[in-house]
Amino acid sequence: MKTKREDTDVHFQYAEEIQEKLKSDTFAQWLGIELTEIGPGTAVAEMTITETMLNAHGTAHGAALFAIADFVFAVACNSYGKTSVGLSVNVGYLAACQKGDKITAIASEIKRNHRTSWYEVRVENEKELVAHVSALSYRKNDYFVGGDESKGT
């Protein structure tokens, strides 16, 4: 079993490989989400609200805001090179976004242990916090980077 420090070492040793793997998310690419920052247990991404992301009221669909939040959550919990999957997510929508708004999502690790990790995600436009997310991930045994030397439990 790797320790928290060893996980951080894996992040820095394989940072480029981890970033390339996590940037390959085709759904995020389709939405125009751009990963701008990745660190151990953290991630930041940006997206512009387009016409196709609007709901019947002409404001950003909650699913669009959730998508960018879910993406940075996935990046942050996988940032150690260890395969992690979402267990639960709670989202609160706090303000409406309009077409053309630039959205930034910031994920921060709150707590991590061998099997689970907890994250907070803030989704903001240029003016205010528009959504707040609390998310829990399950950390599998396998590392997806580094060949045999970083694999294992």
MIDOSE-1310 file (N, C-alpha, C; in nm, 2 decimals, decimal comma, always signed):
residues 153
mktk	+0,08/-0,12/+0,00/+0,00/+0,00/+0,00/+0,09/+0,12/+0,00; +0,06/+0,22/-0,09/+0,14/+0,34/-0,10/+0,09/+0,44/+0,00; +0,17/+0,52/+0,06/+0,13/+0,62/+0,15/+0,09/+0,75/+0,08; +0,03/+0,84/+0,15/+0,00/+0,97/+0,09/+0,12/+1,04/+0,02
redt	+0,23/+1,03/+0,09/+0,35/+1,09/+0,04/+0,40/+1,02/-0,09; +0,39/+0,89/-0,10/+0,42/+0,82/-0,22/+0,33/+0,85/-0,33; +0,20/+0,87/-0,30/+0,10/+0,91/-0,40/+0,14/+1,05/-0,46; +0,19/+1,14/-0,38/+0,23/+1,27/-0,42/+0,36/+1,26/-0,51
dvhf	+0,45/+1,17/-0,47/+0,57/+1,14/-0,55/+0,53/+1,09/-0,69; +0,43/+1,00/-0,69/+0,39/+0,95/-0,82/+0,33/+1,06/-0,91; +0,25/+1,15/-0,84/+0,20/+1,27/-0,92/+0,31/+1,35/-0,99; +0,41/+1,38/-0,91/+0,52/+1,46/-0,97/+0,61/+1,39/-1,06
qyae	+0,63/+1,26/-1,04/+0,72/+1,18/-1,13/+0,65/+1,16/-1,26; +0,52/+1,14/-1,26/+0,44/+1,11/-1,39/+0,34/+1,22/-1,42; +0,37/+1,35/-1,38/+0,28/+1,46/-1,40/+0,24/+1,47/-1,55; +0,33/+1,47/-1,64/+0,30/+1,48/-1,78/+0,21/+1,37/-1,83
eiqe	+0,24/+1,25/-1,80/+0,16/+1,13/-1,84/+0,02/+1,14/-1,78; +0,01/+1,18/-1,65/-0,12/+1,19/-1,59/-0,20/+1,30/-1,66; -0,14/+1,41/-1,68/-0,21/+1,52/-1,75/-0,26/+1,49/-1,89; -0,18/+1,42/-1,96/-0,22/+1,38/-2,10/-0,34/+1,28/-2,09
klks	-0,33/+1,19/-2,00/-0,44/+1,09/-1,99/-0,57/+1,16/-1,95; -0,57/+1,25/-1,85/-0,69/+1,31/-1,80/-0,74/+1,42/-1,90; -0,65/+1,48/-1,98/-0,70/+1,57/-2,09/-0,77/+1,49/-2,20; -0,75/+1,36/-2,21/-0,81/+1,29/-2,32/-0,96/+1,26/-2,31
dtfa	-1,02/+1,32/-2,21/-1,17/+1,30/-2,18/-1,24/+1,36/-2,30; -1,30/+1,27/-2,39/-1,36/+1,32/-2,51/-1,49/+1,40/-2,48; -1,57/+1,37/-2,38/-1,69/+1,44/-2,34/-1,65/+1,58/-2,30; -1,55/+1,60/-2,22/-1,51/+1,73/-2,18/-1,46/+1,81/-2,31
qwlg	-1,39/+1,75/-2,39/-1,34/+1,81/-2,52/-1,46/+1,86/-2,60; -1,56/+1,77/-2,61/-1,68/+1,80/-2,69/-1,76/+1,92/-2,63; -1,75/+1,94/-2,50/-1,82/+2,06/-2,44/-1,73/+2,18/-2,44; -1,61/+2,17/-2,49/-1,52/+2,28/-2,49/-1,45/+2,31/-2,36
ielt	-1,45/+2,21/-2,27/-1,38/+2,23/-2,14/-1,23/+2,23/-2,16; -1,16/+2,33/-2,10/-1,02/+2,33/-2,11/-0,96/+2,32/-1,97; -0,88/+2,21/-1,95/-0,80/+2,19/-1,83/-0,69/+2,29/-1,82; -0,69/+2,38/-1,72/-0,59/+2,49/-1,71/-0,49/+2,46/-1,60
eigp	-0,52/+2,38/-1,51/-0,43/+2,35/-1,40/-0,46/+2,21/-1,34; -0,35/+2,14/-1,30/-0,36/+2,02/-1,23/-0,25/+2,01/-1,13; -0,28/+1,97/-1,01/-0,19/+1,95/-0,90/-0,23/+1,83/-0,82; -0,15/+1,79/-0,72/-0,19/+1,68/-0,64/-0,32/+1,71/-0,56
gtav	-0,43/+1,64/-0,61/-0,56/+1,66/-0,54/-0,63/+1,79/-0,58; -0,58/+1,86/-0,69/-0,65/+1,98/-0,73/-0,66/+1,98/-0,88; -0,76/+2,06/-0,93/-0,77/+2,08/-1,08/-0,85/+2,21/-1,10; -0,82/+2,28/-1,21/-0,90/+2,39/-1,25/-0,93/+2,38/-1,40
aemt	-1,05/+2,41/-1,44/-1,09/+2,41/-1,58/-1,18/+2,52/-1,62; -1,19/+2,55/-1,75/-1,27/+2,66/-1,79/-1,36/+2,62/-1,91; -1,47/+2,68/-1,92/-1,57/+2,65/-2,03/-1,65/+2,78/-2,06; -1,69/+2,80/-2,18/-1,78/+2,91/-2,21/-1,91/+2,85/-2,24
itet	-2,02/+2,92/-2,18/-2,15/+2,87/-2,20/-2,20/+2,91/-2,35; -2,24/+2,81/-2,42/-2,28/+2,83/-2,56/-2,43/+2,81/-2,57; -2,48/+2,85/-2,69/-2,63/+2,84/-2,72/-2,68/+2,69/-2,69; -2,60/+2,59/-2,72/-2,65/+2,45/-2,71/-2,65/+2,41/-2,56
mlna	-2,60/+2,49/-2,47/-2,59/+2,46/-2,33/-2,70/+2,53/-2,25; -2,80/+2,59/-2,32/-2,90/+2,67/-2,25/-3,03/+2,58/-2,23; -3,10/+2,61/-2,12/-3,22/+2,54/-2,09/-3,34/+2,61/-2,15; -3,46/+2,57/-2,12/-3,58/+2,64/-2,18/-3,60/+2,78/-2,14
hgta	-3,53/+2,82/-2,03/-3,55/+2,96/-1,98/-3,44/+3,05/-2,03; -3,35/+2,99/-2,11/-3,24/+3,07/-2,17/-3,12/+3,09/-2,09; -3,11/+3,01/-1,98/-2,99/+3,02/-1,89/-2,92/+2,88/-1,90; -2,80/+2,88/-1,85/-2,72/+2,76/-1,86/-2,79/+2,64/-1,79
hgaa	-2,79/+2,53/-1,86/-2,85/+2,41/-1,81/-2,77/+2,36/-1,69; -2,83/+2,31/-1,59/-2,76/+2,26/-1,47/-2,66/+2,15/-1,51; -2,70/+2,07/-1,61/-2,61/+1,96/-1,66/-2,48/+2,01/-1,71; -2,48/+2,13/-1,77/-2,36/+2,19/-1,82/-2,27/+2,23/-1,71
lfai	-2,32/+2,29/-1,61/-2,25/+2,33/-1,49/-2,20/+2,20/-1,41; -2,28/+2,10/-1,41/-2,24/+1,98/-1,34/-2,13/+1,91/-1,42; -2,13/+1,92/-1,55/-2,03/+1,85/-1,64/-1,89/+1,91/-1,61; -1,88/+2,04/-1,60/-1,74/+2,09/-1,57/-1,70/+2,06/-1,43
adfv	-1,80/+2,06/-1,34/-1,76/+2,03/-1,20/-1,72/+1,88/-1,19; -1,79/+1,80/-1,25/-1,76/+1,65/-1,25/-1,62/+1,63/-1,32; -1,59/+1,70/-1,42/-1,46/+1,69/-1,49/-1,35/+1,72/-1,40; -1,35/+1,84/-1,33/-1,24/+1,88/-1,24/-1,23/+1,79/-1,12
fava	-1,35/+1,74/-1,07/-1,35/+1,64/-0,97/-1,27/+1,51/-1,01; -1,30/+1,46/-1,13/-1,24/+1,34/-1,19/-1,09/+1,37/-1,20; -1,05/+1,48/-1,25/-0,91/+1,51/-1,27/-0,84/+1,52/-1,13; -0,90/+1,59/-1,04/-0,84/+1,60/-0,91/-0,82/+1,47/-0,84
cnsy	-0,92/+1,38/-0,84/-0,91/+1,25/-0,77/-0,82/+1,15/-0,84; -0,80/+1,17/-0,97/-0,71/+1,09/-1,05/-0,57/+1,15/-1,06; -0,55/+1,26/-1,00/-0,42/+1,33/-1,02/-0,30/+1,26/-0,96; -0,32/+1,16/-0,88/-0,21/+1,09/-0,82/-0,17/+0,97/-0,91
gkts	-0,24/+0,96/-1,03/-0,21/+0,84/-1,12/-0,27/+0,72/-1,08; -0,35/+0,72/-0,97/-0,43/+0,60/-0,92/-0,57/+0,61/-0,97; -0,62/+0,50/-1,03/-0,76/+0,50/-1,08/-0,86/+0,53/-0,97; -0,94/+0,64/-0,99/-1,04/+0,67/-0,89/-1,17/+0,70/-0,97
vgls	-1,28/+0,66/-0,91/-1,41/+0,67/-0,97/-1,51/+0,74/-0,87; -1,60/+0,81/-0,92/-1,70/+0,88/-0,83/-1,79/+0,78/-0,76; -1,82/+0,81/-0,63/-1,92/+0,74/-0,55/-2,04/+0,81/-0,53; -2,03/+0,94/-0,50/-2,14/+1,03/-0,48/-2,11/+1,17/-0,50
vnvg	-2,21/+1,25/-0,54/-2,19/+1,39/-0,57/-2,31/+1,46/-0,52; -2,29/+1,57/-0,46/-2,40/+1,66/-0,42/-2,38/+1,80/-0,47; -2,47/+1,85/-0,55/-2,45/+1,98/-0,61/-2,56/+2,08/-0,57; -2,52/+2,20/-0,54/-2,61/+2,31/-0,52/-2,59/+2,42/-0,62
ylaa	-2,70/+2,45/-0,69/-2,70/+2,56/-0,79/-2,73/+2,69/-0,72; -2,65/+2,79/-0,73/-2,66/+2,91/-0,65/-2,70/+3,03/-0,74; -2,66/+3,03/-0,87/-2,70/+3,15/-0,95/-2,70/+3,10/-1,10; -2,77/+3,18/-1,18/-2,79/+3,14/-1,32/-2,67/+3,20/-1,40
cqkg	-2,64/+3,12/-1,51/-2,54/+3,17/-1,60/-2,60/+3,19/-1,74; -2,54/+3,28/-1,81/-2,59/+3,32/-1,94/-2,50/+3,28/-2,06; -2,56/+3,28/-2,17/-2,48/+3,25/-2,29/-2,36/+3,34/-2,30; -2,24/+3,29/-2,32/-2,12/+3,37/-2,33/-2,05/+3,38/-2,20
dkit	-2,11/+3,34/-2,09/-2,04/+3,34/-1,96/-1,92/+3,25/-1,96; -1,81/+3,29/-1,91/-1,69/+3,20/-1,90/-1,70/+3,14/-1,76; -1,70/+3,01/-1,75/-1,72/+2,94/-1,63/-1,58/+2,88/-1,59; -1,55/+2,89/-1,46/-1,43/+2,83/-1,41/-1,47/+2,74/-1,29
aias	-1,42/+2,61/-1,30/-1,44/+2,51/-1,19/-1,31/+2,48/-1,12; -1,31/+2,48/-0,99/-1,19/+2,46/-0,91/-1,22/+2,35/-0,81; -1,14/+2,24/-0,83/-1,16/+2,13/-0,74/-1,05/+2,12/-0,64; -1,08/+2,10/-0,51/-0,98/+2,09/-0,40/-1,00/+1,97/-0,32
eikr	-0,90/+1,90/-0,29/-0,91/+1,78/-0,20/-0,93/+1,82/-0,06; -1,03/+1,76/+0,01/-1,06/+1,79/+0,15/-0,99/+1,68/+0,24; -1,01/+1,55/+0,19/-0,96/+1,44/+0,27/-0,93/+1,32/+0,18; -0,82/+1,25/+0,20/-0,79/+1,13/+0,12/-0,73/+1,03/+0,21
nhrt	-0,78/+0,90/+0,19/-0,72/+0,79/+0,26/-0,69/+0,68/+0,15; -0,67/+0,56/+0,20/-0,63/+0,45/+0,10/-0,75/+0,42/+0,00; -0,87/+0,43/+0,05/-0,98/+0,38/-0,04/-1,07/+0,50/-0,09; -1,08/+0,61/-0,02/-1,17/+0,71/-0,06/-1,11/+0,85/-0,05
swye	-1,17/+0,94/-0,12/-1,12/+1,08/-0,11/-1,24/+1,17/-0,13; -1,24/+1,29/-0,06/-1,35/+1,38/-0,06/-1,30/+1,51/-0,12; -1,38/+1,57/-0,21/-1,35/+1,69/-0,28/-1,46/+1,80/-0,27; -1,41/+1,92/-0,27/-1,50/+2,04/-0,29/-1,47/+2,10/-0,42
vrve	-1,58/+2,13/-0,50/-1,57/+2,20/-0,62/-1,65/+2,33/-0,62; -1,59/+2,44/-0,66/-1,65/+2,57/-0,68/-1,66/+2,59/-0,83; -1,78/+2,63/-0,87/-1,80/+2,67/-1,01/-1,84/+2,82/-1,01; -1,76/+2,90/-1,08/-1,78/+3,04/-1,08/-1,79/+3,10/-1,22
neke	-1,87/+3,21/-1,24/-1,86/+3,28/-1,36/-1,77/+3,41/-1,32; -1,77/+3,51/-1,41/-1,68/+3,62/-1,38/-1,73/+3,70/-1,26; -1,85/+3,68/-1,22/-1,91/+3,77/-1,11/-1,93/+3,70/-0,98; -1,96/+3,57/-0,98/-2,00/+3,50/-0,86/-1,99/+3,35/-0,86
lvah	-2,01/+3,29/-0,74/-2,02/+3,15/-0,73/-2,15/+3,11/-0,78; -2,15/+3,01/-0,88/-2,28/+2,97/-0,94/-2,32/+2,83/-0,90; -2,22/+2,75/-0,85/-2,26/+2,61/-0,81/-2,15/+2,57/-0,71; -2,19/+2,49/-0,61/-2,10/+2,43/-0,51/-2,12/+2,28/-0,51
vsal	-2,01/+2,20/-0,52/-2,02/+2,06/-0,53/-1,94/+1,99/-0,42; -1,99/+1,89/-0,36/-1,92/+1,80/-0,26/-1,92/+1,67/-0,33; -1,80/+1,60/-0,34/-1,79/+1,48/-0,41/-1,70/+1,38/-0,34; -1,74/+1,25/-0,35/-1,66/+1,14/-0,29/-1,62/+1,05/-0,39
syrk	-1,49/+1,01/-0,39/-1,44/+0,91/-0,49/-1,39/+0,78/-0,42; -1,39/+0,68/-0,50/-1,34/+0,55/-0,46/-1,21/+0,53/-0,53; -1,10/+0,50/-0,45/-0,97/+0,48/-0,51/-0,94/+0,33/-0,53; -0,93/+0,29/-0,65/-0,90/+0,15/-0,68/-0,75/+0,12/-0,65
ndyf	-0,71/-0,01/-0,67/-0,58/-0,05/-0,64/-0,48/-0,01/-0,74; -0,52/+0,00/-0,87/-0,42/+0,02/-0,98/-0,39/+0,16/-1,01; -0,26/+0,18/-1,04/-0,21/+0,31/-1,10/-0,22/+0,30/-1,25; -0,26/+0,41/-1,32/-0,27/+0,40/-1,47/-0,15/+0,46/-1,53
vggd	-0,04/+0,49/-1,46/+0,08/+0,55/-1,51/+0,20/+0,47/-1,47; +0,31/+0,49/-1,54/+0,44/+0,44/-1,49/+0,48/+0,30/-1,50; +0,41/+0,22/-1,57/+0,45/+0,08/-1,59/+0,44/+0,01/-1,45; +0,52/-0,10/-1,44/+0,51/-0,19/-1,33/+0,56/-0,12/-1,20
eskg	+0,65/-0,03/-1,21/+0,71/+0,03/-1,08/+0,61/+0,11/-1,00; +0,50/+0,16/-1,06/+0,40/+0,24/-0,98/+0,27/+0,16/-0,96; +0,26/+0,05/-1,02/+0,14/-0,03/-1,01/+0,13/-0,10/-0,87; +0,01/-0,14/-0,84/-0,01/-0,22/-0,72/-0,09/-0,14/-0,61
t	-0,10/-0,21/-0,50/-0,18/-0,16/-0,39/-0,10/-0,08/-0,29
